[in-house]
């Protein structure tokens, strides 16, 4: 390939009207090529945009051989395009470059797929050729959005006096929460580091260390099974403040998130964000991450129908269950669509689904005959029904009725795109989740402060914590809490979780020791950046906003990783494959 | 511990003269405490600084129990200190807070060491209590400098339109360079990821992908033996540009480094930085990372003494060796100091060291009698000697004479601190290093472009590459190069390295494939941030500027990591400890 001293002196996008008559040098990829024999048009693409170049093949016969995605450097004079060939929709659409120097910098083989957002390519192929996939306008925009989001976050936090502190990533394994990614140590054979699931303990120790405001765009790792849209490694905006409470966290994050949305989407987000308690969202939306872009709230009508002649209602309520419903609106579903809804409710775990259509004088339904006129009227009123509306009722345990109706609500009402952004703080989570066997586990993590320590000890099942989640359009963006800063309270939480002093010492001793030397009250949060960006960019999967993601099975089709390694390398680490495992299974 | 709604409304440092008469609330640590019985003085420290508070123990008897590093929130009125008790050296030294509310937020046990820069604590204890160590003024300043450096780097690069792209950290293992840190895959048992030694291949693929300017403050990993001041994980400022050559890299980095130095040290760095070729620095300083803060350059006097009657000189030069020397200046060393120097030179591999003192009429030395008057004069002239100067000569191979004199030069001349900053670009490195067995290995890495492809093929041993290093005060801060963007040249380099097409395909195929679809010329660099900060902060070890470093054996005395893990966890990963390894050895 030919050599050239300076590859370009301007970006394609800047070759505008005003530069007519000027000589410019641009460099980039052949995005389109029209060879008319006596004249060749090239759309030259660089990171900034596209500009048209006109080449005389008499002067540059090699131009006949240019193919898509060849890399060239062009010199020439900017001139107005001939009347009728202008393209007002392109920033450079009024001009073209009359090429007087052409240097081919690099050739391209035939592409495995067209670099066009309109062409549907299977994801595995896209990931195998990620270096080409990222050239498409959609993916290039996603990369730019990601970088812009980083920058917006940092500008806000730097401006607020936060310190960016990089915490270690080869840390002590903690048998807690999700599965750690383990790293064998070579210098201490038989021992392992873990990659961090989050910088939680380190950022709390930074508070102990006297750092006032901490943030980090932190790489985190979770070795989960990839049921959902997760990655083995992901990044989060991690922050923490000393002498902080919840309000300071909210105020800071609202500034950060607003700045990101403005930078990435060019729109203002109203602040402060809405706030709802955990108990409220569970009742009204059947989920702790409700999508508030639409109504269709869940209403509890147990008190209205508990004394009904309809046995399903009466016996459910008598047995401690609930009757709840949503108003789907005037959707006019066919019988088969209704049957499908009932099947779906059953698949979600409900014993059944009752559908009723509001009419002028009451309800139309197979169960209407069991309901009194008064009951019908009060149901219609509770669900704010107007004629034509479809009401769906579930009679079940509170938990099941909520989760089933919450899921049906999403499937029937959730917008397909993310044009609108509905941010929500969910507050007042319980301290503990009650497991099916009656035992308790931390609802957030065991370092979350309870609102009332005495209440936590006497009624741990119902105690409320100082934790909170940020929700956007039905997705959890992240969570945080006011932390425990008193080592005595910390041990009380461990006790309630069944972690005795010795066990606590073994597992968390190194961290709790830090709390004993003057720990400021502190609070913090972590935002999942991949998820936020996917929503802001209107992408279904976080893989679309991650530069080089892995598949759902944790592989990288581009490099073929993970790969087998030589036994010699394993020997150096003091480990071996188990006999039942073949290298690279 | 007591509860309080708002912990503070101002920072300690902001409690100034002008606020006399105002009520303020501050929160922080008890830095000093003087209990006079009827009155108690507290120096309250927060992240901003220190302010004095005065407590009346009649009102607050609990103040008698306050100990060092207790965390308190104080409310009170700012007032001038009584005449004679002011401290003009403290920003808040003219005032004190007359406390009318005292809340103890957190207690502290007795400290394992005093939080005072003047107290010498052994490093292991400091690392075990890193959360306390970081409270010392020195370490707090190092943390702030680190964060300020990140910010300065990002501001410059964001301003220049660079994109921050986070490349993956669970990547394919590459059997090249230093030892990879391996991570067993659970979903594909028997296979392993590697943690990146650098984002090299990914950043080059970002150039292929059409990213114009890339940067990242990247976490990197090298499983080396910790002879020198290295860490298992470290961070580097990684950057790369498309359609770039060396000059663009230099210009960009000079802006970045200047901004960092200005932010961290408050001083201007002259740009452009000096440039010297590899061949030049090896001749003049005997190292590829010379400290230019002082002279004492190496001079070759082979041609002056090759015909000498002194057999050591004559036979060395006749045998293809060299005679080189440095002028140490008028140091007036004792005989025993001179003997120690000779021992040192022998320990460094020299056969001997000749010392000569310049006198009015010639040289004083045990070898002077073998040298003619003319030879003595020409040696003095070559080494710019004036009476009293000590000259040290080594007669040996070019390589050994250079390395021994280069090392002696450092030991005799290098400043102990880093008040002055001498930046240097070392350019024109060879493409390949010639190993002792005559084989070649890449001087930088195998993706470095040669200046002349034909020369590289015909004379690979002497071919010069487009690579460069940045050196500061005798330390290598980082290196970079113009990369190979032509897959044919890439294979030629592999061929010269003895990596045939099949082997290259197996090891680097996934990357080289990327070069075949239109690769722009590109160049880049990586700066070791830990090293840069250590020098700017005048620290001897990079561990002093890393928030939570590991020891030289890769352990963390604070958390005790790495640790043994349950065999169950290993089973899930398809691995086992080798029989000869005991967990946690």
Interface residues (C-beta under 8 A of the other chain):
Chain A: X1 X7 X8 X27 X28 X29 X30 X45 X46 X47 X48 X69 X70 X71 X73 X105 X106 X107 X108 X109 X111 X129 X130 X131 X132 X133 X134 X135 X140 X143 X144 X146 X147 X150 X151 X154 X158 X163 X164 X165 X166 X167 X168 X169 X170 X171 X172 X173 X175 X179 X180 X181 X182 X183 X184 X185 X186 X187 X188 X189 X190 X191 X192 X193 X194 X195 X202 X205 X206 X208 X209 X210 X211 X212 X213 X217 X219 X221 X223 X225 X226 X232 X233 X235 X242 X243 X244 X485 X486 X510 X511 X514 X516 X517 X518 X519 X520 X521 X547 X548 X549 X550 X553 X554 X555 X556 X558 X559 X560 X561 X562 X563 X564 X565 X566 X569 X570 X571 X572 X573 X574 X575 X576 X577 X578 X580 X581 X582 X583 X584 X585
Chain B: X1 X7 X8 X27 X28 X29 X30 X45 X46 X47 X48 X69 X70 X71 X73 X105 X106 X107 X108 X109 X111 X129 X130 X131 X132 X133 X134 X135 X140 X143 X144 X146 X147 X150 X151 X154 X158 X163 X164 X165 X166 X167 X168 X169 X170 X171 X172 X173 X175 X179 X180 X181 X182 X183 X184 X185 X186 X187 X188 X189 X190 X191 X192 X193 X194 X195 X202 X205 X206 X208 X209 X210 X211 X212 X213 X217 X219 X221 X223 X225 X226 X232 X233 X235 X242 X243 X244 X485 X486 X510 X511 X514 X516 X517 X518 X519 X520 X521 X547 X548 X549 X550 X553 X554 X555 X556 X558 X559 X560 X561 X562 X563 X564 X565 X566 X569 X570 X571 X572 X573 X574 X575 X576 X577 X578 X580 X581 X582 X583 X584 X585
